[in-house]
Amino acid sequence: MSLNNFVKRLQDIMRNDAGINGDAQRIEQMVWILFLKVYDAKEEEWELQDERYLSVIPEKYRWRNWAVDRKDGKALTGEALLDFVNNKLFKALKELPIDENTPMSKTIVKTAFEDNNNYMKDGILLRQVVNEVDKLRFEDYQDRHAFGEIYETILKSLQSAGNAGEFYTPRAVTDFMTRMVAPKIGEKIADFACGTGGFLTSALKALDAQVKTAKDKGVYHNSVYGIEKKALPHLLCVTNMLLHDIDNPVIIHGNSLERNVRDFKEADRFDVVMMNPPYGGSEKDGVKINFPAELQSSETADLFMSVIMYRLKKNGRAAVIIPDGFLFGTDNAKVAIKTKLLQEFNLHTIVRMPHSVFAPYTSITTNILFFDRAAPTVETWFYRLDMPGGYKHFSKTKPMNLEHFSPVVEWWNNRGEMTVDGFDKAKRYTAKELAERNYNLDLCGFPHEEEEILPPHDLIGRYKEKRAGLNADIDRVLAEIEGILGVDG
């Protein structure tokens, strides 16, 4: 299965449709169609497992009954297909009868379509897209798991899709963090801004390798929990979970910050939290009041740090991606959050990641905080992960790979302080030392040359010297060229 070719075929068809305005809408169009195809494949499995299984989707709106072209001339197309999708299918799915007793495997259908739309205006092109998607097969276990990567393919190939990049954390990063946190079968794992489910799928991959018995498999099915605010990544995540055999995915469509942190009870806490919180955004005052006064911040990432601390179990473990601004920020809220983090949790490691890890989505430099709720912080290790040899920066064609984390993996279990060219690369600081710095955690950062500030006359003199040197070099090279060519200067 060539996922790149599959996505490209869908893109090429949709580009001819006047109703789709840009890549972001192309993604949304692909995703709701893919979801219905995947859901129908899962329903075939559920029907085999339970002869009493009854679909939440009315018969005429199930994929098999309207989307499949049996080449008998009866498949809907053109205006008839557009009328069916716009005025019947979407309406029916958005109005499915759901209550608190409906299992998540059925609830997700209505949730998935609450904020989605059909943008295509050409029913013939829509039929072509549906036919392409219907060619996909999920019978083979490995193919289904490979197909889960289609979401990464979509997001990588549509980098101009506005804010789509915020949904995607490179697989190498999620796999590295999962390896260091080491989730175990029986633990509950959460991501409170789960996007397309990258951290959850990395965790499931680690748990799947530990499944030995039928009981283990049952535990595996109930291991992960996610919340996602935006409709598109939520639908991507739900579909991703179905493809990973999570039949009742607990992926909530909502805002993790809209619940008062003081209300969380033990049942709301998790053994493992891994996430890349949204940053750079701000929340309205109605959200800020869900936090104690000293922790109220206008920065979204700060609020998520508080949510994580309130929702981590005793002895629980967390790995969180945070921008540089959180480390060096010394405003009242950031200091209060970092004080709570070090006094009530064990912030044992901070990995400074190289620039362009999230290229081309953002150039913001990020860090990974590893902490647990076993004891207060005694000491924190900082480790600077340098750009690998041969790389000036990461890009679409040269992304960060898991092997690029090898230096920190090797250092992790045999820690020692390191300096390179006079700059700290790995160093240990006590909690007391960090408190004395007013919790400015900008340590073991990437070295950069300080620009020397000279008096104006000296600065002009230096520029003249450099220009004279460059002119001399140019004259020398030209003379050599003329000599080779036999030109008489």
Sequence and secondary structure as in RCSB ss.txt:
>XXXX:A:sequence
MSLNNFVKRLQDIMRNDAGINGDAQRIEQMVWILFLKVYDAKEEEWELQDERYLSVIPEKYRWRNWAVDRKDGKA
LTGEALLDFVNNKLFKALKELPIDENTPMSKTIVKTAFEDNNNYMKDGILLRQVVNEVDKLRFEDYQDRHAFGEI
YETILKSLQSAGNAGEFYTPRAVTDFMTRMVAPKIGEKIADFACGTGGFLTSALKALDAQVKTAKDKGVYHNSVY
GIEKKALPHLLCVTNMLLHDIDNPVIIHGNSLERNVRDFKEADRFDVVMMNPPYGGSEKDGVKINFPAELQSSET
ADLFMSVIMYRLKKNGRAAVIIPDGFLFGTDNAKVAIKTKLLQEFNLHTIVRMPHSVFAPYTSITTNILFFDRAA
PTVETWFYRLDMPGGYKHFSKTKPMNLEHFSPVVEWWNNRGEMTVDGFDKAKRYTAKELAERNYNLDLCGFPHEE
EEILPPHDLIGRYKEKRAGLNADIDRVLAEIEGILGVDG
>XXXX:A:secstr
  HHHHHHHHHHHHTT TT  SHHHHHHHHHHHHHHHHHHHHHHHHHHH TT   SS GGGSHHHHT   SSS S
  HHHHHHHIIIIIHHHHHT    TTS HHHHHHHHHHTT       HHHHHHHHHHHHT    SHHHHHHHTTH
HHHHHHHTTTSGGGGGG   HHHHHHHHHHH   TT  EEETT TTSHHHHHHHHHHHTT  SHHHHHHHTT EE
EEESSHHHHHHHHHHHHHTT SS EEEES GGGS GGG  GGG EEEEEE    S    HHHHTTS GGG  SSH
HHHHHHHHHHTEEEEEEEEEEEEHHHHH  SHHHHHHHHHHHHHSEEEEEEE  TTTTTTT    EEEEEEESSS
  SEEEEEE    TT SS  SSS   GGGGHHHHHHHTS   EEETTEEEEEEEEHHHHHHTTT    S      
     HHHHHHHHHHHHHHHHHHHHHHHHHHHHHHT   
